[in-house]
Amino acid sequence: MPLVSVVMPVFNSAATLGAAVRSVLTQTHSDLELLITDDRSSDDSMDLLRAFAAQDERVLVESAPEQGGAGRARNLAIERARGDYVAFLDSDDMWLPEKTEKQLAFAAAGTAPLTFTSYFKMDADHAGESTDWVPNGRVVEAREHVDYRAMLVRDHIGALTAMYDRKVLGTRLMPEMRKRQDYALWLSIMRDGADARGLTEPLAVYRAHQAGSLSSNKLSLVQYNWALYREHEHLSVPRATRALAGATWQSLRNSRI
């Protein structure tokens, strides 16, 4: 049975953290480790995490030496990974119970070392658990195949669904940017020649942020996407402009779901 290393960054997530952690621990594929890095939270997040770690040895918690943002917190967790696969879940989202099992089978049936799935969206104040989730029709659909060229025009991969094969790709870290670290990682993997395959079944649930927050304001990501295209992917200004237009349109369209 392959071991899956689940990477979870945490910062002041006490209100949603429990449901996120339980959604991992109740997976039908139980051979996993949940690697959590707390980014110096000021709420009760660390107390909750210590309680989970005391109850389940698969929960491995550390506190970041200093506050460094989500990208740094994820990398600290990735550096501790022992698994055959590395998967990602933020502390306000959830996996459905069969997510890991079905995605591992999907990955084994193909040749792409990076896989992802469709996912549901839920309201910010949703208080349920993954085990009692009722499909709501709000689905961000996964594309069946994605290569580097397609990813430049649009980020097709929901980070909460992504999983990469560490045996094939090695340990891959995220660039330590304030935003879009996940997108930068997928691009770097594909730039090196790997494609990604998408499982069309929705197997995770994304928490939509409250209107007016930084995350809900899709236009606020423009500067981060531009920096990614120019500084990390070294695209020309015309090519970066085309990619930015596609990424912005996709973000606005997904926000309507």
Secondary structure, DSSP 8 states (H G I E B T S, - for coil): ---EEEEEEESS-HHHHHHHHHHHHT-SS--EEEEEEE---SSSHHHHHHHHHHH-TTEEEEE-SS--HHHHHHHHHHTT--SSEEEE--TT-EE-TTHHHHHHHHHHHSS-SEEEEEEEEE-TT----GGG----S-EE---SEE-HHHHHH-----GGG-EEEHHHH--------SS-HHHHHHHHHHHTT--EEEEEEEEEEEE---TTSTTT-GGGGHHHHHHIIIIIS---HHHHHHHHHHHHHHHHHHHT-
